[in-house]
C-alpha cells in the first residue's frame, strides 16, 4: 500500500491572529448595519419628511464609514491571503 505525502502550509500564529482581528472588525459592524436595515425597511405611513431627512443623513454617514472600512479590510485580507499562500509547505 502506497502512502501519499500530504503537505500543509506553515502558518505562524501571528497570521491567524491578524485574520481574527479583521473578522472582529467586520463583526463590529453588525449593530450599525441593523440600524440601516431598520431605516430602509420602515414602511410607516404617513411619512414624516423631516424625520426621514434627518435619519437619511445619519444613515448616509454610517454607510460611508462602513464602505471605507470594508474597502480597507478587503485590502488587508488580500495582502494576508497572498502572504499565507506563499508560505512554505511542510510535509506531514
FENRAZI-V98359 format. One record per residue. PSI is psi in whole degrees, -180 to 180 (999 if undefined). Layout:
PSI
PSI
This chain:
132
130
134
142
125
140
138
157
140
108
116
150
-34
-37
-38
-43
-37
-43
-39
-39
-42
-41
-43
-37
-40
-40
-26
-14
3
-50
-46
-36
-31
-37
-44
-41
-43
-43
-47
-15
2
122
26
136
132
160
129
101
-39
-41
-42
-42
-45
-49
-36
-43
-45
-43
-35
-42
-43
-47
-43
-43
-44
-45
-45
-40
-44
-41
-45
-44
-37
-39
-42
-47
-39
-44
-43
-39
-40
-43
-44
-36
-21
-3
154
138
144
134
145
999
